[in-house]
Amino acid sequence: MNAEVAAPPLVQRLVDVHGACWIDQTNLQDFTQGDGARVLFFCGDPIRVAEGLDVAVVLPELRAALGQEFVIGAVRGSCEDDIARRFGVQRWPSLVFFRNGDYITTLAGMYDWNDYLERVQQALAMSPSRKPGIGIPVVTLGGGSHCH
């Protein structure tokens, strides 16, 4: 039985002080389907990806600076890889944006302050889009039968 590994203190602070909620497989769907703007935060391993801790500190500051309310969900490290695959996340840290149950976009990496402000503001204003994933859309050309 795997015990939950303690979260890095700066990510725990995001939950304890800034009202983020822990996300795992048991509450992921409820979180992403919730009302309003929501952001899944994928920190990554802070030893390999130190920028994840930077994003944990900056994320509530971005929310405050933009004056836009969005709910933050911090993905637990024990299920980060599994949940990341569901949304096509391939780089850590990442922020995955949702609004009213719809996927919006993903921002990967850490940015300079002004760039981050602009990118998060743009993400919050975007229309819903197709969730990234594995597979190629199938398109049928012509109207005839394809049976052989």
VOGU-94337 format. One record per residue (C-alpha): x, y, z; residue in three letters. Coordinates in pm, whole numbers, padded with zeros to 5 digits, always signed. Example, Ala and Ser with C-alpha at 12.3 -4.5 7.8 and 13.67 -1.06 7.14 Angstrom:
+01230-00450+00780Ala
+01367-00106+00714Ser
//
This chain:
+00000+00000+00000Met
+00146+00336-00108Asn
+00134+00610+00152Ala
+00070+00962+00025Glu
+00399+01150-00001Val
+00397+01482+00180Ala
+00344+01776-00052Ala
+00618+02034-00091Pro
+00558+02312+00166Pro
+00492+02578-00098Leu
+00225+02363-00263Val
+00073+02285+00077Gln
+00068+02662+00140Arg
-00130+02705-00184Leu
-00396+02482-00027Val
-00377+02603+00334Asp
-00346+02977+00274Val
-00484+03042-00074His
-00782+02807-00079Gly
-00667+02563-00345Ala
-00809+02213-00319Cys
-00627+01884-00352Trp
-00718+01694-00667Ile
-00689+01321-00727Asp
-00888+01065-00926Gln
-01175+01070-00674Thr
-01264+01439-00720Asn
-01113+01527-01059Leu
-01438+01509-01254Gln
-01632+01716-01000Asp
-01355+01977-01004Phe
-01328+02009-01382Thr
-01708+02006-01428Gln
-01765+02279-01169Gly
-01901+02626-01234Asp
-01679+02916-01332Gly
-01311+02926-01417Ala
-01092+02650-01273Arg
-00721+02580-01300Val
-00553+02244-01242Leu
-00196+02294-01121Phe
+00061+02025-01204Phe
+00371+02102-00996Cys
+00591+01809-01089Gly
+00881+01679-00885Asp
+01037+01989-00724Pro
+01380+01826-00723Ile
+01375+01776-01101Arg
+01154+02075-01188Val
+01220+02364-00950Ala
+00990+02593-01153Glu
+00691+02406-01010Gly
+00746+02567-00673Leu
+00777+02908-00842Asp
+00435+02858-01001Val
+00290+02752-00663Ala
+00397+03092-00525Val
+00301+03301-00829Val
-00039+03146-00907Leu
-00237+03318-00628Pro
-00055+03643-00708Glu
-00166+03616-01071Leu
-00523+03558-00958Arg
-00511+03866-00734Ala
-00339+04087-00995Ala
-00596+04000-01261Leu
-00886+04058-01024Gly
-01047+03745-01168Gln
-01163+03467-00945Glu
-01073+03115-01043Phe
-01064+02801-00837Val
-00723+02637-00807Ile
-00686+02261-00788Gly
-00344+02126-00691Ala
-00299+01780-00837Val
-00156+01536-00583Arg
+00190+01410-00675Gly
+00085+01047-00639Ser
-00157+01072-00932Cys
-00006+01358-01130Glu
+00120+01140-01418Asp
-00215+00963-01461Asp
-00417+01284-01457Ile
-00164+01461-01681Ala
-00215+01196-01950Arg
-00590+01261-01947Arg
-00530+01623-02048Phe
-00225+01586-02271Gly
+00009+01751-02019Val
+00365+01670-02121Gln
+00564+01937-01940Arg
+00581+02043-01577Trp
+00480+02273-01427Pro
+00150+02315-01613Ser
-00177+02495-01561Leu
-00484+02343-01727Val
-00781+02581-01757Phe
-01152+02490-01752Phe
-01469+02696-01751Arg
-01813+02560-01665Asn
-01700+02205-01734Gly
-01527+02279-02065Asp
-01154+02245-02136Tyr
-01001+02579-02236Ile
-00622+02551-02271Thr
-00295+02455-02104Thr
-00002+02678-02011Leu
+00321+02487-01954Ala
+00632+02615-01785Gly
+00715+02932-01594Met
+00710+03279-01751Tyr
+00828+03626-01665Asp
+00566+03812-01461Trp
+00423+04031-01740Asn
+00414+03740-01986Asp
+00241+03521-01728Tyr
-00019+03789-01654Leu
-00093+03825-02024Glu
-00108+03450-02090Arg
-00335+03375-01794Val
-00563+03666-01886Gln
-00582+03535-02244Gln
-00650+03181-02121Ala
-00935+03301-01901Leu
-01091+03485-02197Ala
-01060+03199-02450Met
-01348+02996-02582Ser
-01363+02627-02498Pro
-01151+02402-02718Ser
-01098+02035-02785Arg
-00920+01859-02500Lys
-00578+01739-02617Pro
-00535+01368-02627Gly
-00416+01070-02813Ile
-00569+00997-03147Gly
-00640+01152-03480Ile
-00990+01265-03571Pro
-01149+01038-03832Val
-01289+01222-04134Val
-01506+01049-04392Thr
-01481+01188-04743Leu
-01766+01142-04990Gly
-02105+01001-04924Gly
-02071+00647-05057Gly
-02046+00321-04872Ser
-01702+00221-04747His
-01779-00149-04717Cys
-01564-00380-04925His
//
